[in-house]
Amino acid sequence: MLYLLAGINHFWHPHFYTGIIPPYLPSPSFLVFVSGIAEIILALLLIPKPTRKVSLLLIALMLIVFLPVHIYMLHQAYVLPHYRVGPMAAFIRLLVQPLLIIWVMWQRKQTA
């Protein structure tokens, strides 16, 4: 459910997401669109049992791909006083990423 809501949020608040994409990545608006669609599709693919394992693997890969964004967000939070996310929130978000990856892979292992 959280991935579905996160994906939908990419379309409700796209400016937040485009603002946290590192400048070395091209087309922030397109990346926000694609990542939002990916989160929605992968969330929906968790529902049917036959697609669950593949979806969990793709979610783990997506979380790995998102790591540079979280590192950039943490850096910007310390450099810019009025950045979109405070330093503590950015730090927690970065720390949660590996935990989510581990949890998703554990869930994948538990899925028959």
matplotlib code that plots the C-alpha trace (Angstrom):
import matplotlib.pyplot as plt

x = [0.0, 2.9, 4.5, 1.1, 0.7, 4.3, 3.8, 0.6, 2.4, 4.8, 1.9, 0.3, 3.6, 6.0, 7.9, 9.1, 10.6, 12.1, 13.7, 15.6, 17.0, 20.7, 21.7, 23.8, 20.7, 18.8, 15.2, 14.0, 10.3, 10.6, 12.5, 9.8, 7.1, 8.8, 9.6, 6.0, 4.7, 7.2, 6.2, 2.5, 3.0, 5.3, 2.9, 0.0, 2.2, 2.6, -1.1, -1.2, 0.9, 2.5, 4.1, 5.0, 8.6, 9.5, 7.9, 9.9, 13.1, 12.4, 11.4, 14.8, 16.6, 14.5, 15.6, 19.2, 18.8, 17.3, 20.3, 22.1, 19.0, 19.0, 22.8, 22.3, 19.3, 21.4, 24.2, 21.9, 20.1, 23.4, 24.6, 21.4, 19.6, 16.1, 16.3, 13.1, 14.1, 15.9, 19.2, 17.7, 14.9, 17.4, 19.7, 16.8, 15.6, 19.0, 19.3, 15.9, 16.9, 19.2, 16.7, 13.9, 16.2, 16.9, 13.2, 12.1, 14.6, 13.6, 10.0, 11.0, 12.7, 9.5, 7.3, 6.6]
y = [0.0, 2.4, 2.0, 2.7, 5.8, 6.9, 6.4, 8.5, 11.2, 11.6, 13.0, 15.0, 16.7, 16.4, 19.6, 18.0, 15.1, 17.1, 19.3, 16.4, 14.9, 15.5, 17.9, 15.4, 13.3, 14.3, 15.3, 15.4, 15.7, 12.6, 10.7, 11.6, 10.5, 7.2, 6.5, 7.2, 4.9, 2.2, 2.5, 2.2, -0.8, -2.6, -2.1, -3.5, -6.5, -7.4, -8.3, -11.4, -14.2, -15.2, -11.7, -11.1, -12.4, -10.5, -7.3, -7.6, -8.0, -5.0, -2.9, -3.8, -2.7, 0.5, 1.3, 0.8, 3.1, 5.7, 5.7, 8.5, 10.7, 10.1, 10.8, 14.1, 15.0, 14.6, 16.7, 19.4, 19.4, 20.3, 22.8, 24.7, 26.1, 26.0, 22.8, 20.8, 18.3, 19.0, 17.3, 14.9, 13.8, 13.4, 11.3, 9.1, 8.6, 7.6, 5.1, 3.6, 2.8, -0.2, -1.4, -1.4, -3.2, -5.9, -6.1, -6.4, -9.2, -11.0, -10.8, -12.2, -15.1, -15.8, -15.7, -19.2]
z = [0.0, 0.8, -2.6, -4.3, -2.2, -2.8, -6.6, -6.6, -4.5, -7.4, -9.4, -6.5, -5.5, -8.5, -7.6, -4.4, -6.3, -9.1, -6.4, -4.9, -8.1, -8.4, -11.2, -13.0, -13.8, -17.0, -17.2, -13.6, -14.6, -16.7, -13.9, -11.4, -13.8, -14.6, -10.9, -9.9, -12.6, -11.5, -7.9, -8.8, -11.1, -8.7, -5.8, -8.0, -9.0, -5.3, -5.1, -7.4, -6.0, -9.4, -9.8, -6.2, -6.3, -9.4, -8.0, -4.8, -6.7, -8.9, -5.8, -4.2, -7.4, -7.6, -4.0, -4.9, -7.9, -5.6, -3.3, -5.1, -4.7, -1.0, -0.7, -2.7, -0.5, 2.6, 1.2, 0.1, 3.5, 5.2, 2.6, 2.0, 5.2, 3.6, 1.6, 1.0, 3.7, 7.0, 7.7, 10.2, 7.9, 5.0, 7.2, 8.4, 4.8, 3.7, 6.7, 5.9, 2.3, 3.1, 5.7, 3.1, 0.7, 3.3, 4.3, 0.6, -0.1, 3.1, 2.0, -1.4, 0.3, 2.4, -0.7, -2.1]

ax = plt.figure().add_subplot(projection="3d")
ax.plot(x, y, z, "-o")
ax.set_aspect("equal")
plt.show()
